[in-house]
Amino acid sequence: MKRWICILLSLLVEVRCLAQHDIQVYFTPQFQSAQLTLDSIYHLPKEVTFQLSTFKLYISNIQFFKQNMLVDQDSIHYRLLNMENPLSMQFTIPRTNATDYNEIRFNLGIDSFTNVSGAMGGDLDPTQGMYWTWQNGYINVKLEGVSNLSPARKKGFQFHLGGYQQPYSSLQQISLKVKNQSSVHIGIDLSAFFKTIDLSNLHHIMLPSIEAKQLSSQLAQSFYSIQK
C-alpha cells in the first residue's frame, strides 16, 4: 500500500512540476525594437511614414527542440494573432515533456492540407476575416494601413498574403534559438519589412501571387527571439 502511495505521490509531483514549467509564449510587433501600436505614425527613410490599422497573422505547428530533436509541441495547431486583441498575442503551452529545449520552430501561415480541407471553426472560422474562398484558401497575413507614399485612395495599403498552391505557396517556416526558460518572447520588427517595400508601386495585394510569396518571405525574416 505504501509503495502505491509513493508512486502516486511521485506522479503528482511530476505533473505539478510540468505544470509549473508550462511555456508562456509572447509575440510582440515592433518598430526598431520598440513596441509597435496600431494607428501610431512611424517614420521610414526619405520622409516616408506609415500607420497600421490591421495586423493579423496565423502561427501554426509550434514545436520545441533540443539539439535538433523534437521534445515538445503545441497541442493547438493553429493560432490567430490579432493586434486588435492583445490577449491573442500571448498564450500558454502546457508542457508534456520535462526535457528542456533551446529552439522553437513554427510556421507563418496555414499548411496546404488544412487549406484543401475547407473552412473550419475556431481561429480558422471564416468569420475571423482570414479566409478567401475554397479555391484560394486562407489568408496567412493581413497588413493594412496608410502611408504618405501610397498613391491609392486615401493613401491606403492592403497586403493580404497567402496562397498554398505552387508557384504561389506562401507558407514560411521559422526557427529561432531561445533560452531554456518558462517563457519565450518573439519580436516581429516591421521596420526592416517596410524598408524593403516601395509603397508607391506596391500597395495592394489581395490574392495569391509572386508578390505575396515574396512579401511573406520578407516578413518571416522580421521574427527574432527576444532574450530576457
N, C-alpha and C positions, 0 to 999 in steps of 0.2 A: 504493500500500500504506500509506504513512504517513498519507494522507488518511483511509483507513478506520480505521486505528488511532486517530486523533484523534477521529473520530466516535464510535467505540466507547467511548473514554475519557470523552468528554463525556456520553454516555448513562449510563455507570456513575456518574459524578459526580452527574448529575441524580437518578438512582434513589436514590443514597445520601443526597442532600440531602432528598429526600422522606421517606425512612425516618427520618432524624434529626428530622423535624418531624411524625412521627405524633402524633395528638392523644390525650392521656390525658384521659379523662372520669371525673369523680368525683361520685357522688351521696351526699349526707350528710344523713340525717334529723336534725332539730334541734328543740330546745325553747328558744325565746327566744335564738336564735343560739348556744346551747351544744349540743354533740353529744348526741343522744338515744340511749339504750341500752334494750334490751328488759329488762323486769321492774324497771326503776327507777321510783320513785314521783315523779310530777310534780304540782305544785300549780297549780290554776286559781283565779280569783276566787271568793269566797263559800265558801271552805274545801272546794272540790271537788278531788278527787285522781283520778288515773288511772295505770294501768300498762299498757304494751303487751306482749303476748306474741307477736303476729304482725303483721308489716308486709311485705306482698308487693305488687308492682305491675309492670305491663307498661309499658315505654317503647318506642316504635316510631317508625320513619321519621325518624331523626335526620338533619338537614340543616344545612349551614353556608352562611351568606350574607354577601355584601359589598355594601353599598349596595342591598339588596333583590334582589340577583342570586345565584342558586344557584351556589356554587363547589365544593362537595364534599358527600359524604354517606356514611353508614354502609352498608357492603355487607350487614351483618346487619340485617334489617328489624325483628326483634322481640327484645327483651332483657327477661328476667325479673329484677327486682331483689328480693332477699330478705334482710332484715336478719339472718336466722339464718346466712346465708352471706356474710360481709363481702367476699369476693372478687367476688361478683356485683354489688357496689355500685360497682365501678370496672372500666374496661376500656379497651383501646386501639383507636382507629380509624385504620387506615392511610390516609395521605394519597394521593390520586390526582391532586391538583392543587396546584401550588406557590403558587397565589393565596392571599393572606391573607383573613381573614374577621373580622367584628365582630358576628355574630349567630348563635345556634343556635336551631333550631326542631325540635320533636319532638311526638309525641302521647303523651298519657297514656291508655293503653288500646289495644285491638285494633280495626282498621277492620272495616267491615261485610262487605267482600268476603272477608276471611280467616275471619270468623265463619261465613259461609254455606258455606265450603269444608269444614267439618267438623273434627274433631280431627286434629292434626298431631303431629310429633315435636319433639325438642329442647326448647327452652324452652316450646314450645306443646303438649308432650305432656300428656295428661290426668293422668298420674301426678304432675305438679307440683302438683296440687290447685287448679288455677285454671280449671277447665272445668266448667260446669254440665251442659248437655245440648245436643244438636244444635239444639234449639228456642231456647234462651236464649244459647248460645254461651259465650264466655269471661268470666271474672271479671277485670275490669281492675285492681281494687284489693281487697286483703283486709286489713282492720284488725280485730284482735281484742285484747281485754284485759279489765281490770276497772276499776270506778270506784265510789267510795263513794256516788255519786248514782244508780247504776243500781238499779232495783227488781227486776231479773231474778235468776234463780237464781245464787247465788254471786257476785252483783254484776257479772256479766259483760256485755260488749257485743260485738256482732259486726256489722261493716259489710262486706258483700260487694257491691262496687259494680261494675255492668256493665250491659249492655243495648245492642243495636245497632239495634233497630227503633224507629221513631217510635211514640209520643211519648217513648220511654224511652232514646233514643240518648245514651250517657254519654261517648262519646269526647271528649277535651279536647285542643285544640291549644294548645301553649305556645311562646312566643317570648321569648328573653332576649338582651339585649345582653351581649357578652363582649369581653374584651381580646384582641387578636391575639397569641396565645401558644401554646405547645405543650400546654397543659393547660387544661381547663375544669372549674371547681368549681361544682357546683349544690347549693344548700341546699334542704331541704324542711322548713320550720319549721311544726311541727304545733301550736304554741301557739295561733295565731290560728284554726286549723281547729277545735280542740276548744272554743274560746271561743264559737263560733257554734252549738254543738250543746247542746241541753238533754237530757242523758243520762237524766233522769228520765222523759222522754216518748219519746225516740227512742234506742233502744239495740240494735235488731235489724233488719237489712236483709239478706235472703238471696236476693232475686230482683230483676230489673229493675223499676224503679218511678220515680215522680216524685221521691221522696225520694233514691233512688240517684243520679239525674241531678243533683239539687241539690247533694248532698254531693260529687259528682265535680267540679262546677264550683268549689265552695269549696276543695277540695283543690288544684286546679290553681293557685289563687291563692297557695298556700303555697310554690311554687317560685320561687327567685330566684338570681341569679348572684352567687357569692362572688368578689370581686375580690382577687386575690393578687399 
